[in-house]
């Protein structure tokens, strides 16, 4: 969306923020509300997928350190240390 570069705020969500150039273009009828709705749904989906992958990475990292902890406990037991 080229009009997004003219928005007042860099992190504009294009949902009625003051100074939103995209929202103004929709109000003026230059682009349809359906197109803006589609853009917003895609943006929300990207955010959701990003968060989902971040959760998966955290889970993998947690499992890695859990395995290391178990390995250390087994090593200490093998070496006869409490």
PDB file with SEQRES, HELIX, SHEET and CRYST1 records, atoms N, CA, C and O in Angstrom:
SEQRES   1 A   82  UNK UNK UNK UNK UNK UNK UNK UNK UNK UNK UNK UNK UNK          
SEQRES   2 A   82  UNK UNK UNK UNK UNK UNK UNK UNK UNK UNK UNK UNK UNK          
SEQRES   3 A   82  UNK UNK UNK UNK UNK UNK UNK UNK UNK UNK UNK UNK UNK          
SEQRES   4 A   82  UNK UNK UNK UNK UNK UNK UNK UNK UNK UNK UNK UNK UNK          
SEQRES   5 A   82  UNK UNK UNK UNK UNK UNK UNK UNK UNK UNK UNK UNK UNK          
SEQRES   6 A   82  UNK UNK UNK UNK UNK UNK UNK UNK UNK UNK UNK UNK UNK          
SEQRES   7 A   82  UNK UNK UNK UNK                                              
HELIX    1 AA1 UNK A    2  UNK A    6  5                                   5    
HELIX    2 AA2 UNK A   21  UNK A   28  1                                   8    
HELIX    3 AA3 UNK A   33  UNK A   79  1                                  47    
CRYST1    1.000    1.000    1.000  90.00  90.00  90.00 P 1           1          
ATOM      1  N   UNK A   1       0.849  -1.185   0.000  1.00  0.00           N  
ATOM      2  CA  UNK A   1       0.000   0.000   0.000  1.00  0.00           C  
ATOM      3  C   UNK A   1       0.888   1.240   0.000  1.00  0.00           C  
ATOM      4  O   UNK A   1       1.528   1.568   0.999  1.00  0.00           O  
ATOM      5  N   UNK A   2       0.911   1.899  -1.115  1.00  0.00           N  
ATOM      6  CA  UNK A   2       1.738   3.078  -1.263  1.00  0.00           C  
ATOM      7  C   UNK A   2       1.251   4.213  -0.367  1.00  0.00           C  
ATOM      8  O   UNK A   2       2.056   4.993   0.141  1.00  0.00           O  
ATOM      9  N   UNK A   3      -0.048   4.305  -0.176  1.00  0.00           N  
ATOM     10  CA  UNK A   3      -0.610   5.361   0.662  1.00  0.00           C  
ATOM     11  C   UNK A   3      -0.155   5.236   2.108  1.00  0.00           C  
ATOM     12  O   UNK A   3      -0.155   6.223   2.844  1.00  0.00           O  
ATOM     13  N   UNK A   4       0.232   4.041   2.522  1.00  0.00           N  
ATOM     14  CA  UNK A   4       0.659   3.815   3.905  1.00  0.00           C  
ATOM     15  C   UNK A   4       1.890   4.641   4.254  1.00  0.00           C  
ATOM     16  O   UNK A   4       2.113   4.952   5.424  1.00  0.00           O  
ATOM     17  N   UNK A   5       2.686   4.997   3.258  1.00  0.00           N  
ATOM     18  CA  UNK A   5       3.873   5.817   3.515  1.00  0.00           C  
ATOM     19  C   UNK A   5       3.495   7.229   3.947  1.00  0.00           C  
ATOM     20  O   UNK A   5       4.318   7.937   4.526  1.00  0.00           O  
ATOM     21  N   UNK A   6       2.272   7.642   3.675  1.00  0.00           N  
ATOM     22  CA  UNK A   6       1.830   8.988   4.035  1.00  0.00           C  
ATOM     23  C   UNK A   6       1.105   9.040   5.367  1.00  0.00           C  
ATOM     24  O   UNK A   6       0.609  10.096   5.759  1.00  0.00           O  
ATOM     25  N   UNK A   7       1.036   7.916   6.068  1.00  0.00           N  
ATOM     26  CA  UNK A   7       0.364   7.892   7.366  1.00  0.00           C  
ATOM     27  C   UNK A   7       1.158   8.697   8.389  1.00  0.00           C  
ATOM     28  O   UNK A   7       2.372   8.863   8.271  1.00  0.00           O  
ATOM     29  N   UNK A   8       0.454   9.181   9.375  1.00  0.00           N  
ATOM     30  CA  UNK A   8       1.058  10.019  10.404  1.00  0.00           C  
ATOM     31  C   UNK A   8       2.025   9.232  11.285  1.00  0.00           C  
ATOM     32  O   UNK A   8       3.065   9.756  11.685  1.00  0.00           O  
ATOM     33  N   UNK A   9       1.689   7.976  11.591  1.00  0.00           N  
ATOM     34  CA  UNK A   9       2.511   7.153  12.471  1.00  0.00           C  
ATOM     35  C   UNK A   9       3.127   5.995  11.689  1.00  0.00           C  
ATOM     36  O   UNK A   9       2.488   5.447  10.791  1.00  0.00           O  
ATOM     37  N   UNK A  10       4.362   5.619  12.021  1.00  0.00           N  
ATOM     38  CA  UNK A  10       5.035   4.520  11.327  1.00  0.00           C  
ATOM     39  C   UNK A  10       4.357   3.183  11.590  1.00  0.00           C  
ATOM     40  O   UNK A  10       4.341   2.313  10.720  1.00  0.00           O  
ATOM     41  N   UNK A  11       3.796   3.014  12.788  1.00  0.00           N  
ATOM     42  CA  UNK A  11       3.170   1.736  13.158  1.00  0.00           C  
ATOM     43  C   UNK A  11       1.648   1.774  13.000  1.00  0.00           C  
ATOM     44  O   UNK A  11       0.923   1.104  13.734  1.00  0.00           O  
ATOM     45  N   UNK A  12       1.185   2.550  12.054  1.00  0.00           N  
ATOM     46  CA  UNK A  12      -0.251   2.703  11.818  1.00  0.00           C  
ATOM     47  C   UNK A  12      -0.868   1.363  11.399  1.00  0.00           C  
ATOM     48  O   UNK A  12      -0.318   0.659  10.552  1.00  0.00           O  
ATOM     49  N   UNK A  13      -1.997   1.023  11.988  1.00  0.00           N  
ATOM     50  CA  UNK A  13      -2.693  -0.219  11.642  1.00  0.00           C  
ATOM     51  C   UNK A  13      -3.770   0.018  10.586  1.00  0.00           C  
ATOM     52  O   UNK A  13      -4.416  -0.926  10.131  1.00  0.00           O  
ATOM     53  N   UNK A  14      -3.959   1.265  10.204  1.00  0.00           N  
ATOM     54  CA  UNK A  14      -4.951   1.656   9.192  1.00  0.00           C  
ATOM     55  C   UNK A  14      -6.364   1.303   9.651  1.00  0.00           C  
ATOM     56  O   UNK A  14      -7.169   0.775   8.885  1.00  0.00           O  
ATOM     57  N   UNK A  15      -6.643   1.603  10.911  1.00  0.00           N  
ATOM     58  CA  UNK A  15      -7.967   1.331  11.488  1.00  0.00           C  
ATOM     59  C   UNK A  15      -8.504   2.570  12.212  1.00  0.00           C  
ATOM     60  O   UNK A  15      -8.857   2.482  13.388  1.00  0.00           O  
ATOM     61  N   UNK A  16      -8.568   3.664  11.568  1.00  0.00           N  
ATOM     62  CA  UNK A  16      -9.132   4.893  12.130  1.00  0.00           C  
ATOM     63  C   UNK A  16      -8.176   5.678  13.013  1.00  0.00           C  
ATOM     64  O   UNK A  16      -8.625   6.520  13.790  1.00  0.00           O  
ATOM     65  N   UNK A  17      -6.851   5.430  12.920  1.00  0.00           N  
ATOM     66  CA  UNK A  17      -5.919   6.273  13.659  1.00  0.00           C  
ATOM     67  C   UNK A  17      -5.954   7.681  13.062  1.00  0.00           C  
ATOM     68  O   UNK A  17      -6.186   7.853  11.865  1.00  0.00           O  
ATOM     69  N   UNK A  18      -5.723   8.674  13.903  1.00  0.00           N  
ATOM     70  CA  UNK A  18      -5.703  10.041  13.355  1.00  0.00           C  
ATOM     71  C   UNK A  18      -4.525  10.202  12.395  1.00  0.00           C  
ATOM     72  O   UNK A  18      -3.400   9.812  12.708  1.00  0.00           O  
ATOM     73  N   UNK A  19      -4.790  10.770  11.245  1.00  0.00           N  
ATOM     74  CA  UNK A  19      -3.736  10.993  10.270  1.00  0.00           C  
ATOM     75  C   UNK A  19      -3.431   9.796   9.391  1.00  0.00           C  
ATOM     76  O   UNK A  19      -2.396   9.775   8.724  1.00  0.00           O  
ATOM     77  N   UNK A  20      -4.302   8.797   9.372  1.00  0.00           N  
ATOM     78  CA  UNK A  20      -4.068   7.605   8.552  1.00  0.00           C  
ATOM     79  C   UNK A  20      -4.458   7.897   7.108  1.00  0.00           C  
ATOM     80  O   UNK A  20      -5.626   8.139   6.805  1.00  0.00           O  
ATOM     81  N   UNK A  21      -3.466   7.871   6.225  1.00  0.00           N  
ATOM     82  CA  UNK A  21      -3.703   8.160   4.809  1.00  0.00           C  
ATOM     83  C   UNK A  21      -4.520   7.060   4.147  1.00  0.00           C  
ATOM     84  O   UNK A  21      -5.340   7.346   3.275  1.00  0.00           O  
ATOM     85  N   UNK A  22      -4.314   5.815   4.542  1.00  0.00           N  
ATOM     86  CA  UNK A  22      -5.035   4.691   3.944  1.00  0.00           C  
ATOM     87  C   UNK A  22      -6.516   4.775   4.298  1.00  0.00           C  
ATOM     88  O   UNK A  22      -7.378   4.610   3.435  1.00  0.00           O  
ATOM     89  N   UNK A  23      -6.802   5.029   5.557  1.00  0.00           N  
ATOM     90  CA  UNK A  23      -8.202   5.132   5.974  1.00  0.00           C  
ATOM     91  C   UNK A  23      -8.890   6.282   5.246  1.00  0.00           C  
ATOM     92  O   UNK A  23     -10.061   6.179   4.882  1.00  0.00           O  
ATOM     93  N   UNK A  24      -8.163   7.374   5.035  1.00  0.00           N  
ATOM     94  CA  UNK A  24      -8.724   8.519   4.319  1.00  0.00           C  
ATOM     95  C   UNK A  24      -9.029   8.159   2.869  1.00  0.00           C  
ATOM     96  O   UNK A  24     -10.056   8.579   2.334  1.00  0.00           O  
ATOM     97  N   UNK A  25      -8.158   7.393   2.228  1.00  0.00           N  
ATOM     98  CA  UNK A  25      -8.379   6.964   0.847  1.00  0.00           C  
ATOM     99  C   UNK A  25      -9.616   6.070   0.750  1.00  0.00           C  
ATOM    100  O   UNK A  25     -10.377   6.155  -0.214  1.00  0.00           O  
ATOM    101  N   UNK A  26      -9.811   5.216   1.752  1.00  0.00           N  
ATOM    102  CA  UNK A  26     -11.007   4.363   1.769  1.00  0.00           C  
ATOM    103  C   UNK A  26     -12.249   5.236   1.922  1.00  0.00           C  
ATOM    104  O   UNK A  26     -13.250   5.025   1.237  1.00  0.00           O  
ATOM    105  N   UNK A  27     -12.180   6.223   2.830  1.00  0.00           N  
ATOM    106  CA  UNK A  27     -13.321   7.125   3.017  1.00  0.00           C  
ATOM    107  C   UNK A  27     -13.634   7.899   1.737  1.00  0.00           C  
ATOM    108  O   UNK A  27     -14.797   8.165   1.434  1.00  0.00           O  
ATOM    109  N   UNK A  28     -12.584   8.259   0.986  1.00  0.00           N  
ATOM    110  CA  UNK A  28     -12.775   8.995  -0.264  1.00  0.00           C  
ATOM    111  C   UNK A  28     -13.245   8.093  -1.403  1.00  0.00           C  
ATOM    112  O   UNK A  28     -13.632   8.588  -2.462  1.00  0.00           O  
ATOM    113  N   UNK A  29     -13.216   6.774  -1.197  1.00  0.00           N  
ATOM    114  CA  UNK A  29     -13.698   5.830  -2.188  1.00  0.00           C  
ATOM    115  C   UNK A  29     -12.675   5.452  -3.255  1.00  0.00           C  
ATOM    116  O   UNK A  29     -13.040   4.877  -4.280  1.00  0.00           O  
ATOM    117  N   UNK A  30     -11.403   5.766  -3.030  1.00  0.00           N  
ATOM    118  CA  UNK A  30     -10.377   5.431  -4.016  1.00  0.00           C  
ATOM    119  C   UNK A  30      -9.985   3.959  -3.977  1.00  0.00           C  
ATOM    120  O   UNK A  30      -9.570   3.398  -4.991  1.00  0.00           O  
ATOM    121  N   UNK A  31     -10.115   3.335  -2.814  1.00  0.00           N  
ATOM    122  CA  UNK A  31      -9.971   1.879  -2.715  1.00  0.00           C  
ATOM    123  C   UNK A  31     -11.147   1.364  -1.894  1.00  0.00           C  
ATOM    124  O   UNK A  31     -11.724   2.091  -1.085  1.00  0.00           O  
ATOM    125  N   UNK A  32     -11.490   0.108  -2.115  1.00  0.00           N  
ATOM    126  CA  UNK A  32     -12.669  -0.439  -1.444  1.00  0.00           C  
ATOM    127  C   UNK A  32     -12.344  -0.869  -0.018  1.00  0.00           C  
ATOM    128  O   UNK A  32     -11.200  -1.176   0.319  1.00  0.00           O  
ATOM    129  N   UNK A  33     -13.387  -0.881   0.806  1.00  0.00           N  
ATOM    130  CA  UNK A  33     -13.235  -1.360   2.177  1.00  0.00           C  
ATOM    131  C   UNK A  33     -12.843  -2.827   2.186  1.00  0.00           C  
ATOM    132  O   UNK A  33     -12.101  -3.273   3.061  1.00  0.00           O  
ATOM    133  N   UNK A  34     -13.347  -3.584   1.202  1.00  0.00           N  
ATOM    134  CA  UNK A  34     -13.024  -5.009   1.118  1.00  0.00           C  
ATOM    135  C   UNK A  34     -11.517  -5.215   0.938  1.00  0.00           C  
ATOM    136  O   UNK A  34     -10.936  -6.135   1.513  1.00  0.00           O  
ATOM    137  N   UNK A  35     -10.896  -4.355   0.140  1.00  0.00           N  
ATOM    138  CA  UNK A  35      -9.456  -4.474  -0.089  1.00  0.00           C  
ATOM    139  C   UNK A  35      -8.689  -4.187   1.204  1.00  0.00           C  
ATOM    140  O   UNK A  35      -7.734  -4.890   1.534  1.00  0.00           O  
ATOM    141  N   UNK A  36      -9.110  -3.158   1.927  1.00  0.00           N  
ATOM    142  CA  UNK A  36      -8.472  -2.839   3.204  1.00  0.00           C  
ATOM    143  C   UNK A  36      -8.699  -3.966   4.209  1.00  0.00           C  
ATOM    144  O   UNK A  36      -7.783  -4.336   4.944  1.00  0.00           O  
ATOM    145  N   UNK A  37      -9.920  -4.513   4.245  1.00  0.00           N  
ATOM    146  CA  UNK A  37     -10.210  -5.637   5.145  1.00  0.00           C  
ATOM    147  C   UNK A  37      -9.333  -6.835   4.818  1.00  0.00           C  
ATOM    148  O   UNK A  37      -8.825  -7.498   5.723  1.00  0.00           O  
ATOM    149  N   UNK A  38      -9.152  -7.115   3.543  1.00  0.00           N  
ATOM    150  CA  UNK A  38      -8.303  -8.220   3.117  1.00  0.00           C  
ATOM    151  C   UNK A  38      -6.865  -7.997   3.574  1.00  0.00           C  
ATOM    152  O   UNK A  38      -6.217  -8.911   4.083  1.00  0.00           O  
ATOM    153  N   UNK A  39      -6.377  -6.784   3.389  1.00  0.00           N  
ATOM    154  CA  UNK A  39      -5.018  -6.438   3.828  1.00  0.00           C  
ATOM    155  C   UNK A  39      -4.869  -6.645   5.334  1.00  0.00           C  
ATOM    156  O   UNK A  39      -3.873  -7.204   5.793  1.00  0.00           O  
ATOM    157  N   UNK A  40      -5.862  -6.194   6.096  1.00  0.00           N  
ATOM    158  CA  UNK A  40      -5.789  -6.317   7.555  1.00  0.00           C  
ATOM    159  C   UNK A  40      -5.844  -7.775   7.994  1.00  0.00           C  
ATOM    160  O   UNK A  40      -5.153  -8.157   8.939  1.00  0.00           O  
ATOM    161  N   UNK A  41      -6.655  -8.599   7.326  1.00  0.00           N  
ATOM    162  CA  UNK A  41      -6.707 -10.033   7.661  1.00  0.00           C  
ATOM    163  C   UNK A  41      -5.361 -10.697   7.376  1.00  0.00           C  
ATOM    164  O   UNK A  41      -4.879 -11.501   8.175  1.00  0.00           O  
ATOM    165  N   UNK A  42      -4.757 -10.358   6.239  1.00  0.00           N  
ATOM    166  CA  UNK A  42      -3.448 -10.931   5.911  1.00  0.00           C  
ATOM    167  C   UNK A  42      -2.391 -10.506   6.921  1.00  0.00           C  
ATOM    168  O   UNK A  42      -1.549 -11.310   7.322  1.00  0.00           O  
ATOM    169  N   UNK A  43      -2.436  -9.263   7.323  1.00  0.00           N  
ATOM    170  CA  UNK A  43      -1.488  -8.769   8.321  1.00  0.00           C  
ATOM    171  C   UNK A  43      -1.668  -9.503   9.644  1.00  0.00           C  
ATOM    172  O   UNK A  43      -0.685  -9.899  10.270  1.00  0.00           O  
ATOM    173  N   UNK A  44      -2.904  -9.686  10.071  1.00  0.00           N  
ATOM    174  CA  UNK A  44      -3.175 -10.414  11.311  1.00  0.00           C  
ATOM    175  C   UNK A  44      -2.700 -11.861  11.209  1.00  0.00           C  
ATOM    176  O   UNK A  44      -2.171 -12.414  12.173  1.00  0.00           O  
ATOM    177  N   UNK A  45      -2.889 -12.466  10.054  1.00  0.00           N  
ATOM    178  CA  UNK A  45      -2.449 -13.852   9.859  1.00  0.00           C  
ATOM    179  C   UNK A  45      -0.926 -13.956   9.935  1.00  0.00           C  
ATOM    180  O   UNK A  45      -0.398 -14.902  10.519  1.00  0.00           O  
ATOM    181  N   UNK A  46      -0.227 -12.999   9.353  1.00  0.00           N  
ATOM    182  CA  UNK A  46       1.239 -12.988   9.431  1.00  0.00           C  
ATOM    183  C   UNK A  46       1.722 -12.845  10.873  1.00  0.00           C  
ATOM    184  O   UNK A  46       2.670 -13.513  11.285  1.00  0.00           O  
ATOM    185  N   UNK A  47       1.073 -11.981  11.629  1.00  0.00           N  
ATOM    186  CA  UNK A  47       1.431 -11.802  13.041  1.00  0.00           C  
ATOM    187  C   UNK A  47       1.185 -13.100  13.806  1.00  0.00           C  
ATOM    188  O   UNK A  47       2.018 -13.514  14.613  1.00  0.00           O  
ATOM    189  N   UNK A  48       0.050 -13.738  13.557  1.00  0.00           N  
ATOM    190  CA  UNK A  48      -0.279 -14.999  14.226  1.00  0.00           C  
ATOM    191  C   UNK A  48       0.752 -16.078  13.898  1.00  0.00           C  
ATOM    192  O   UNK A  48       1.224 -16.778  14.794  1.00  0.00           O  
ATOM    193  N   UNK A  49       1.101 -16.215  12.617  1.00  0.00           N  
ATOM    194  CA  UNK A  49       2.076 -17.228  12.210  1.00  0.00           C  
ATOM    195  C   UNK A  49       3.445 -16.948  12.823  1.00  0.00           C  
ATOM    196  O   UNK A  49       4.157 -17.874  13.212  1.00  0.00           O  
ATOM    197  N   UNK A  50       3.807 -15.684  12.906  1.00  0.00           N  
ATOM    198  CA  UNK A  50       5.086 -15.314  13.507  1.00  0.00           C  
ATOM    199  C   UNK A  50       5.117 -15.703  14.987  1.00  0.00           C  
ATOM    200  O   UNK A  50       6.100 -16.264  15.470  1.00  0.00           O  
ATOM    201  N   UNK A  51       4.035 -15.400  15.696  1.00  0.00           N  
ATOM    202  CA  UNK A  51       3.957 -15.759  17.118  1.00  0.00           C  
ATOM    203  C   UNK A  51       3.958 -17.269  17.293  1.00  0.00           C  
ATOM    204  O   UNK A  51       4.587 -17.792  18.213  1.00  0.00           O  
ATOM    205  N   UNK A  52       3.254 -17.971  16.410  1.00  0.00           N  
ATOM    206  CA  UNK A  52       3.184 -19.428  16.491  1.00  0.00           C  
ATOM    207  C   UNK A  52       4.569 -20.040  16.300  1.00  0.00           C  
ATOM    208  O   UNK A  52       4.945 -20.959  17.027  1.00  0.00           O  
ATOM    209  N   UNK A  53       5.323 -19.545  15.336  1.00  0.00           N  
ATOM    210  CA  UNK A  53       6.664 -20.092  15.108  1.00  0.00           C  
ATOM    211  C   UNK A  53       7.594 -19.747  16.260  1.00  0.00           C  
ATOM    212  O   UNK A  53       8.465 -20.541  16.617  1.00  0.00           O  
ATOM    213  N   UNK A  54       7.414 -18.562  16.847  1.00  0.00           N  
ATOM    214  CA  UNK A  54       8.232 -18.177  17.996  1.00  0.00           C  
ATOM    215  C   UNK A  54       7.977 -19.104  19.181  1.00  0.00           C  
ATOM    216  O   UNK A  54       8.910 -19.482  19.890  1.00  0.00           O  
ATOM    217  N   UNK A  55       6.728 -19.465  19.393  1.00  0.00           N  
ATOM    218  CA  UNK A  55       6.371 -20.393  20.478  1.00  0.00           C  
ATOM    219  C   UNK A  55       7.015 -21.752  20.217  1.00  0.00           C  
ATOM    220  O   UNK A  55       7.536 -22.384  21.136  1.00  0.00           O  
ATOM    221  N   UNK A  56       6.978 -22.198  18.965  1.00  0.00           N  
ATOM    222  CA  UNK A  56       7.603 -23.473  18.613  1.00  0.00           C  
ATOM    223  C   UNK A  56       9.095 -23.460  18.859  1.00  0.00           C  
ATOM    224  O   UNK A  56       9.648 -24.443  19.351  1.00  0.00           O  
ATOM    225  N   UNK A  57       9.761 -22.360  18.524  1.00  0.00           N  
ATOM    226  CA  UNK A  57      11.205 -22.249  18.764  1.00  0.00           C  
ATOM    227  C   UNK A  57      11.513 -22.266  20.262  1.00  0.00           C  
ATOM    228  O   UNK A  57      12.478 -22.897  20.691  1.00  0.00           O  
ATOM    229  N   UNK A  58      10.698 -21.578  21.051  1.00  0.00           N  
ATOM    230  CA  UNK A  58      10.901 -21.573  22.496  1.00  0.00           C  
ATOM    231  C   UNK A  58      10.734 -22.974  23.073  1.00  0.00           C  
ATOM    232  O   UNK A  58      11.480 -23.381  23.963  1.00  0.00           O  
ATOM    233  N   UNK A  59       9.747 -23.709  22.557  1.00  0.00           N  
ATOM    234  CA  UNK A  59       9.503 -25.075  23.022  1.00  0.00           C  
ATOM    235  C   UNK A  59      10.706 -25.963  22.708  1.00  0.00           C  
ATOM    236  O   UNK A  59      11.141 -26.741  23.556  1.00  0.00           O  
ATOM    237  N   UNK A  60      11.245 -25.849  21.492  1.00  0.00           N  
ATOM    238  CA  UNK A  60      12.423 -26.637  21.117  1.00  0.00           C  
ATOM    239  C   UNK A  60      13.623 -26.307  22.000  1.00  0.00           C  
ATOM    240  O   UNK A  60      14.357 -27.195  22.433  1.00  0.00           O  
ATOM    241  N   UNK A  61      13.805 -25.015  22.257  1.00  0.00           N  
ATOM    242  CA  UNK A  61      14.924 -24.604  23.105  1.00  0.00           C  
ATOM    243  C   UNK A  61      14.760 -25.143  24.524  1.00  0.00           C  
ATOM    244  O   UNK A  61      15.729 -25.591  25.136  1.00  0.00           O  
ATOM    245  N   UNK A  62      13.546 -25.100  25.041  1.00  0.00           N  
ATOM    246  CA  UNK A  62      13.271 -25.613  26.384  1.00  0.00           C  
ATOM    247  C   UNK A  62      13.567 -27.111  26.459  1.00  0.00           C  
ATOM    248  O   UNK A  62      14.157 -27.583  27.430  1.00  0.00           O  
ATOM    249  N   UNK A  63      13.152 -27.860  25.424  1.00  0.00           N  
ATOM    250  CA  UNK A  63      13.406 -29.301  25.393  1.00  0.00           C  
ATOM    251  C   UNK A  63      14.903 -29.588  25.329  1.00  0.00           C  
ATOM    252  O   UNK A  63      15.377 -30.543  25.945  1.00  0.00           O  
ATOM    253  N   UNK A  64      15.648 -28.770  24.590  1.00  0.00           N  
ATOM    254  CA  UNK A  64      17.093 -28.955  24.475  1.00  0.00           C  
ATOM    255  C   UNK A  64      17.764 -28.810  25.843  1.00  0.00           C  
ATOM    256  O   UNK A  64      18.602 -29.628  26.221  1.00  0.00           O  
ATOM    257  N   UNK A  65      17.385 -27.755  26.584  1.00  0.00           N  
ATOM    258  CA  UNK A  65      17.997 -27.541  27.894  1.00  0.00           C  
ATOM    259  C   UNK A  65      17.524 -28.560  28.920  1.00  0.00           C  
ATOM    260  O   UNK A  65      18.266 -28.906  29.839  1.00  0.00           O  
ATOM    261  N   UNK A  66      16.296 -29.042  28.773  1.00  0.00           N  
ATOM    262  CA  UNK A  66      15.802 -30.082  29.668  1.00  0.00           C  
ATOM    263  C   UNK A  66      16.633 -31.355  29.472  1.00  0.00           C  
ATOM    264  O   UNK A  66      17.001 -32.009  30.448  1.00  0.00           O  
ATOM    265  N   UNK A  67      16.928 -31.706  28.222  1.00  0.00           N  
ATOM    266  CA  UNK A  67      17.738 -32.880  27.929  1.00  0.00           C  
ATOM    267  C   UNK A  67      19.149 -32.701  28.486  1.00  0.00           C  
ATOM    268  O   UNK A  67      19.721 -33.645  29.031  1.00  0.00           O  
ATOM    269  N   UNK A  68      19.710 -31.509  28.357  1.00  0.00           N  
ATOM    270  CA  UNK A  68      21.043 -31.258  28.926  1.00  0.00           C  
ATOM    271  C   UNK A  68      21.039 -31.440  30.431  1.00  0.00           C  
ATOM    272  O   UNK A  68      21.981 -31.994  30.998  1.00  0.00           O  
ATOM    273  N   UNK A  69      19.988 -30.976  31.076  1.00  0.00           N  
ATOM    274  CA  UNK A  69      19.883 -31.103  32.523  1.00  0.00           C  
ATOM    275  C   UNK A  69      19.838 -32.577  32.929  1.00  0.00           C  
ATOM    276  O   UNK A  69      20.498 -32.981  33.886  1.00  0.00           O  
ATOM    277  N   UNK A  70      19.063 -33.375  32.202  1.00  0.00           N  
ATOM    278  CA  UNK A  70      18.978 -34.808  32.485  1.00  0.00           C  
ATOM    279  C   UNK A  70      20.340 -35.461  32.261  1.00  0.00           C  
ATOM    280  O   UNK A  70      20.762 -36.296  33.061  1.00  0.00           O  
ATOM    281  N   UNK A  71      21.030 -35.089  31.184  1.00  0.00           N  
ATOM    282  CA  UNK A  71      22.353 -35.644  30.901  1.00  0.00           C  
ATOM    283  C   UNK A  71      23.344 -35.317  32.020  1.00  0.00           C  
ATOM    284  O   UNK A  71      24.147 -36.166  32.407  1.00  0.00           O  
ATOM    285  N   UNK A  72      23.289 -34.103  32.533  1.00  0.00           N  
ATOM    286  CA  UNK A  72      24.196 -33.698  33.626  1.00  0.00           C  
ATOM    287  C   UNK A  72      23.899 -34.504  34.880  1.00  0.00           C  
ATOM    288  O   UNK A  72      24.821 -34.958  35.557  1.00  0.00           O  
ATOM    289  N   UNK A  73      22.612 -34.688  35.198  1.00  0.00           N  
ATOM    290  CA  UNK A  73      22.239 -35.472  36.377  1.00  0.00           C  
ATOM    291  C   UNK A  73      22.719 -36.916  36.240  1.00  0.00           C  
ATOM    292  O   UNK A  73      23.226 -37.502  37.196  1.00  0.00           O  
ATOM    293  N   UNK A  74      22.557 -37.483  35.048  1.00  0.00           N  
ATOM    294  CA  UNK A  74      23.018 -38.856  34.819  1.00  0.00           C  
ATOM    295  C   UNK A  74      24.539 -38.942  34.906  1.00  0.00           C  
ATOM    296  O   UNK A  74      25.070 -39.922  35.428  1.00  0.00           O  
ATOM    297  N   UNK A  75      25.231 -37.952  34.411  1.00  0.00           N  
ATOM    298  CA  UNK A  75      26.691 -37.936  34.477  1.00  0.00           C  
ATOM    299  C   UNK A  75      27.174 -37.877  35.933  1.00  0.00           C  
ATOM    300  O   UNK A  75      28.095 -38.594  36.324  1.00  0.00           O  
ATOM    301  N   UNK A  76      26.533 -37.006  36.724  1.00  0.00           N  
ATOM    302  CA  UNK A  76      26.905 -36.887  38.136  1.00  0.00           C  
ATOM    303  C   UNK A  76      26.643 -38.195  38.861  1.00  0.00           C  
ATOM    304  O   UNK A  76      27.444 -38.613  39.697  1.00  0.00           O  
ATOM    305  N   UNK A  77      25.514 -38.852  38.547  1.00  0.00           N  
ATOM    306  CA  UNK A  77      25.197 -40.122  39.179  1.00  0.00           C  
ATOM    307  C   UNK A  77      26.240 -41.180  38.795  1.00  0.00           C  
ATOM    308  O   UNK A  77      26.672 -41.971  39.633  1.00  0.00           O  
ATOM    309  N   UNK A  78      26.629 -41.180  37.532  1.00  0.00           N  
ATOM    310  CA  UNK A  78      27.628 -42.120  37.039  1.00  0.00           C  
ATOM    311  C   UNK A  78      28.987 -41.894  37.710  1.00  0.00           C  
ATOM    312  O   UNK A  78      29.705 -42.847  38.011  1.00  0.00           O  
ATOM    313  N   UNK A  79      29.326 -40.633  37.938  1.00  0.00           N  
ATOM    314  CA  UNK A  79      30.625 -40.305  38.558  1.00  0.00           C  
ATOM    315  C   UNK A  79      30.560 -40.430  40.082  1.00  0.00           C  
ATOM    316  O   UNK A  79      31.577 -40.268  40.757  1.00  0.00           O  
ATOM    317  N   UNK A  80      29.395 -40.711  40.620  1.00  0.00           N  
ATOM    318  CA  UNK A  80      29.256 -40.908  42.053  1.00  0.00           C  
ATOM    319  C   UNK A  80      29.137 -39.629  42.861  1.00  0.00           C  
ATOM    320  O   UNK A  80      29.375 -39.628  44.069  1.00  0.00           O  
ATOM    321  N   UNK A  81      28.769 -38.537  42.196  1.00  0.00           N  
ATOM    322  CA  UNK A  81      28.595 -37.269  42.884  1.00  0.00           C  
ATOM    323  C   UNK A  81      27.134 -37.036  43.135  1.00  0.00           C  
ATOM    324  O   UNK A  81      26.293 -37.378  42.305  1.00  0.00           O  
ATOM    325  N   UNK A  82      26.814 -36.441  44.304  1.00  0.00           N  
ATOM    326  CA  UNK A  82      25.394 -36.187  44.628  1.00  0.00           C  
ATOM    327  C   UNK A  82      24.769 -35.100  43.778  1.00  0.00           C  
ATOM    328  O   UNK A  82      23.590 -34.788  43.945  1.00  0.00           O  
TER     329      UNK A  82                                                      
END                                                                             
